[in-house]
Amino acid sequence: MLTIRLARAGKRNKAQFKVMLQERAIAPGGRHVEILGSYDPHMKKAVLHEDRIKYWIEKGAYLSDTVHNLLVKNSVIQDKKRKVKLPEKKIVVAESVPAEETVKAE
């Protein structure tokens, strides 16, 4: 199953992304079928190959939520933006034991 998604490139603290067509099971940044454009989040600039993107969507390629929103923003496709779900950070809170419950050595 093919999917269009972003793969990070660029330097530390200066991210850039490639818009890639890949198998869903392959890690982003790994083997790809075709590079369909690029995106610079710092300058909010996207270079997209619209004809190739539309071709692969017609062939049944899925879009990641972020790429879908990027294509809607740049008027490549007409649709509503999707809500991007970020994983919640788990906060570990150390429970303090009251002094009364501690075992006293006799």
matplotlib code that plots the C-alpha trace (Angstrom):
import matplotlib.pyplot as plt

x = [0.0, 1.5, 1.4, 2.6, 4.3, 7.2, 10.7, 13.0, 16.2, 18.4, 20.6, 20.0, 17.6, 17.1, 14.7, 13.5, 11.2, 10.9, 7.4, 7.9, 5.8, 6.7, 5.3, 3.5, 5.6, 8.9, 10.4, 10.3, 13.6, 14.1, 13.6, 11.1, 9.2, 9.3, 10.1, 7.1, 8.4, 9.9, 8.7, 10.6, 8.7, 10.9, 10.1, 6.6, 7.6, 6.5, 7.7, 5.3, 5.0, 1.2, 0.7, 2.6, 0.8, -2.6, -1.6, -0.6, -3.8, -5.8, -3.9, -5.0, -2.0, -3.0, -2.0, -0.6, -2.5, 0.3, 0.8, -3.0, -3.1, -0.1, -1.8, -5.0, -3.1, -1.4, -4.6, -3.4, -6.5, -9.9, -10.9, -11.1, -8.0, -7.5, -6.8, -3.2, -2.9, 0.4, 1.2, 0.7, 3.8, 3.7, 4.6, 5.9, 5.0, 6.9, 4.4, 5.7, 5.0, 3.8, 6.1, 3.5, 3.4, 7.1, 8.3, 10.2, 13.2, 12.9]
y = [0.0, 3.3, 6.5, 10.0, 11.4, 13.6, 12.5, 14.8, 16.1, 19.1, 20.0, 20.1, 23.0, 23.6, 20.9, 20.5, 17.8, 15.8, 14.8, 11.1, 8.3, 5.1, 1.8, 2.2, -0.4, 1.2, 3.8, 7.4, 8.4, 4.8, 3.4, 5.4, 5.1, 8.8, 12.2, 14.5, 17.7, 19.4, 21.6, 24.2, 24.8, 27.8, 29.8, 28.1, 27.3, 24.2, 23.0, 20.4, 18.4, 18.8, 16.6, 13.7, 14.0, 14.0, 11.0, 8.9, 10.0, 8.7, 5.5, 5.0, 6.3, 7.4, 10.7, 11.3, 13.8, 16.4, 16.0, 16.2, 19.5, 20.8, 20.0, 21.6, 24.8, 24.9, 24.3, 21.0, 19.2, 20.5, 19.2, 20.1, 20.0, 17.0, 17.1, 16.0, 13.9, 14.2, 11.6, 12.8, 13.2, 10.9, 12.7, 10.4, 11.8, 10.3, 9.6, 10.7, 8.5, 10.3, 10.1, 8.3, 5.3, 4.7, 1.7, 2.7, 0.6, -0.3]
z = [0.0, -1.1, 1.0, 0.4, 3.5, 4.7, 5.3, 7.4, 5.8, 6.6, 9.5, 13.2, 14.1, 10.4, 9.3, 5.8, 4.5, 1.3, 0.2, -0.8, -2.1, -0.2, 0.9, 4.2, 6.0, 5.1, 7.5, 6.4, 4.9, 3.7, 0.2, -1.8, -5.1, -6.1, -4.6, -5.1, -3.7, -0.7, 2.2, 4.3, 7.6, 8.6, 5.5, 5.0, 1.4, -0.4, -3.8, -5.1, -8.3, -8.5, -11.6, -10.1, -6.8, -8.5, -10.6, -7.5, -5.6, -8.6, -8.5, -4.8, -2.8, 0.7, 2.3, 5.7, 7.8, 7.6, 3.8, 3.3, 5.2, 3.2, -0.1, 1.0, 2.1, -1.3, -3.3, -4.8, -3.6, -2.4, 1.0, 4.7, 6.8, 9.0, 12.7, 13.3, 16.4, 18.4, 21.0, 24.5, 26.7, 29.7, 33.0, 35.7, 39.1, 42.1, 44.9, 48.3, 51.2, 54.3, 57.4, 59.4, 57.1, 57.0, 58.9, 62.1, 63.2, 66.8]

ax = plt.figure().add_subplot(projection="3d")
ax.plot(x, y, z, "-o")
ax.set_aspect("equal")
plt.show()
